[in-house]
Amino acid sequence: MNKESQEKVTKARKVTDGAIRNKARTKRKLLDAVGEVLRTKGYTGLTIRNIIETAGVDRRLIYLYFGGVDQLIETYLNEKDYWMSQISPKTQAIMEAADNFGQNEITAILHTMFDEVFQSADLQKILNWEISEFQPRLRELADNREELGKHLFKLTDANFAKTDINLRAMMAVQIAGIYYLILHALSNGSTFCEIDLNAPKGRKAIKTALSKMMELIYKEAESQK
């Protein structure tokens, strides 16, 4: 290849690389804008106008890069599926590391869940959205969580055989409590039963309670055998 041909190839590559980088940056801006709007205005604020104003891009780029605002939001939800990308791997690691899966491992999973939900503003908004209206992708995220739970309960069923303890119901109450207490504390900053989850002492109290409840559940199971 002569020098002139090499220069043409180099220029073409630069143009192509530049276009790819610009597209990637614009897509990132739009996805970040969805998160920002969700955090500041809630799911009802996820309008195309709010998204493009937050992103600072032309509205036509939503259709060019994603096909529409619904597809953009779905891409965001897929990307921000904290349950499967953050909580699930940690839960799986706890399950796989256990020689005898039981009280300590379930407690560790509940604590992990508490920490992850508390730390993620995106996950908090998604959970809030999930219980406020039906959205197919949100339903899919919920179903994925249920699948993860099935694997956990298979490891614990033997511990509660021939007892009247329903671990699924017990954990449903605990997990729902985690969700509600965190959303309540962070949405209006108030205490709940005089416990302030916005303070380290309050969060420690809840995690201690989760540990104690699981301890009592397992003790009761042993006493019934």
C-alpha positions in Angstrom: 0.0 0.0 0.0 1.5 3.4 -1.0 1.7 6.4 1.3 -1.4 8.1 -0.2 -3.5 5.0 0.3 -2.3 4.5 3.9 -3.3 8.1 4.7 -6.8 7.6 3.3 -7.2 4.4 5.4 -6.0 6.3 8.5 -8.4 9.2 7.9 -11.3 6.8 7.3 -10.5 4.9 10.5 -10.4 8.2 12.5 -13.7 9.3 11.2 -15.3 5.9 11.9 -13.7 5.7 15.4 -14.9 9.2 16.1 -18.5 8.4 15.1 -18.4 5.3 17.3 -17.1 7.2 20.3 -19.7 9.9 19.8 -22.5 7.4 19.5 -21.3 5.6 22.7 -21.1 9.0 24.6 -24.6 10.0 23.5 -26.1 6.6 24.5 -24.4 6.9 27.8 -25.8 10.4 28.3 -29.3 9.2 27.6 -29.0 6.2 29.9 -27.6 8.4 32.7 -30.4 10.9 32.0 -33.0 8.2 32.6 -31.4 7.4 36.0 -31.2 11.1 36.9 -34.9 11.7 36.0 -36.0 8.6 37.9 -34.1 9.7 41.0 -35.3 13.4 40.9 -38.7 13.2 39.4 -39.8 9.6 39.9 -41.1 7.1 37.2 -43.9 9.5 36.3 -41.3 12.0 35.2 -39.7 9.6 32.6 -41.0 11.6 29.7 -39.0 12.2 26.5 -38.9 15.9 27.2 -37.4 15.4 30.7 -34.9 12.9 29.4 -33.6 14.9 26.5 -33.4 18.1 28.6 -31.4 16.2 31.2 -29.1 14.6 28.6 -28.7 17.7 26.5 -29.2 15.9 23.2 -31.6 15.9 20.3 -34.7 13.8 20.8 -34.2 12.2 17.5 -31.2 10.4 18.9 -33.4 8.4 21.2 -35.1 6.8 18.2 -31.9 6.5 16.2 -30.0 4.7 19.0 -32.7 2.9 20.9 -35.8 2.9 18.7 -37.9 4.9 21.2 -38.2 6.1 24.8 -39.7 2.7 26.0 -36.7 0.8 24.6 -34.4 3.4 26.2 -36.0 2.9 29.6 -35.9 -0.9 29.1 -32.1 -0.7 28.3 -31.6 1.3 31.5 -33.5 -1.3 33.6 -31.5 -4.1 32.1 -28.3 -2.3 32.9 -29.4 -1.3 36.4 -30.7 -4.7 37.4 -28.8 -4.5 40.7 -30.4 -7.6 42.0 -28.8 -9.8 39.4 -25.6 -7.8 38.9 -24.8 -7.0 42.5 -27.0 -9.0 45.0 -27.2 -12.3 43.1 -23.5 -12.9 42.7 -22.9 -12.1 46.4 -25.7 -14.4 47.4 -24.5 -17.2 45.1 -21.0 -16.8 46.6 -22.4 -17.2 50.1 -24.4 -20.3 49.0 -21.4 -21.9 47.2 -19.0 -21.3 50.1 -21.2 -23.0 52.7 -20.4 -26.5 53.8 -23.8 -26.7 55.5 -26.1 -24.0 54.3 -28.3 -22.7 57.2 -28.9 -19.9 59.7 -25.6 -18.0 59.3 -25.7 -18.1 55.5 -29.3 -16.9 55.3 -28.5 -14.1 57.8 -25.5 -13.1 55.7 -27.8 -12.9 52.6 -30.3 -10.7 54.4 -27.6 -8.4 55.5 -26.2 -8.2 52.0 -29.6 -7.4 50.7 -30.1 -4.7 53.3 -26.8 -3.1 52.5 -27.2 -3.2 48.7 -30.7 -1.7 48.7 -29.7 1.0 51.1 -26.7 2.0 49.1 -28.4 2.1 45.6 -30.6 5.0 44.9 -31.3 3.5 41.5 -32.5 0.2 43.0 -34.7 2.1 45.5 -36.4 3.9 42.7 -36.9 0.8 40.7 -38.4 -1.0 43.7 -40.7 1.9 44.3 -41.7 1.9 40.6 -42.2 -1.9 40.7 -44.9 -1.7 43.4 -46.6 1.3 41.8 -47.5 0.2 38.3 -47.2 -2.8 36.0 -44.3 -2.7 33.6 -43.3 -5.9 31.7 -39.6 -5.5 32.3 -40.1 -4.8 36.0 -42.2 -8.0 36.3 -39.3 -9.8 34.6 -36.9 -8.5 37.2 -39.2 -9.6 40.0 -39.5 -13.1 38.5 -35.7 -13.3 38.3 -35.5 -12.6 42.0 -38.0 -15.4 42.6 -35.9 -17.8 40.6 -32.9 -17.0 42.9 -35.1 -17.6 45.9 -36.0 -21.1 44.7 -32.4 -22.2 44.8 -32.0 -20.9 48.3 -35.1 -22.6 49.7 -34.1 -26.0 48.2 -31.0 -25.8 50.5 -33.1 -25.1 53.6 -36.2 -27.3 53.1 -34.6 -30.2 55.0 -34.0 -28.0 58.1 -37.7 -27.3 58.4 -39.2 -30.7 57.5 -41.7 -31.9 60.0 -42.1 -28.5 61.6 -44.8 -25.9 61.3 -42.3 -23.2 60.3 -42.7 -21.8 56.8 -39.3 -20.2 56.0 -40.6 -18.7 52.8 -43.3 -16.8 54.7 -40.7 -15.8 57.4 -38.3 -14.4 54.8 -41.1 -12.7 52.8 -41.9 -10.7 55.9 -38.2 -9.9 56.5 -37.4 -8.9 52.9 -40.5 -6.8 52.6 -39.6 -5.1 55.8 -36.1 -4.4 54.5 -37.6 -2.8 51.4 -40.2 -0.7 53.2 -38.0 0.5 56.0 -35.3 1.7 53.6 -37.7 3.4 51.2 -39.6 5.0 54.1 -36.4 6.3 55.8 -34.8 7.7 52.6 -38.0 9.2 51.1 -38.9 11.4 54.1 -36.1 11.0 56.6 -38.4 10.0 59.5 -37.8 7.3 62.1 -39.8 4.1 62.2 -40.6 2.7 65.7 -38.1 5.3 66.9 -35.3 3.8 64.8 -33.5 6.0 62.4 -32.1 4.1 59.4 -30.3 7.2 58.2 -28.0 6.8 61.1 -25.4 3.9 61.4 -26.8 3.0 64.8 -30.3 2.5 63.3 -29.1 0.4 60.5 -27.0 -1.7 62.9 -30.2 -2.2 65.0 -32.1 -3.6 62.0 -29.4 -5.9 60.9 -29.1 -7.2 64.5 -32.8 -7.8 64.5 -32.6 -9.8 61.3 -29.9 -11.9 62.8 -31.9 -12.5 66.0 -35.1 -13.4 64.1 -33.2 -16.0 62.0 -31.6 -17.4 65.2 -35.1 -17.8 66.8 -36.5 -19.4 63.7 -33.8 -22.0 63.6 -34.1 -22.7 67.4 -37.8 -23.2 67.1 -37.3 -25.6 64.2 -34.8 -27.6 66.3 -37.2 -27.7 69.2 -40.0 -29.2 67.1 -37.9 -32.0 65.7 
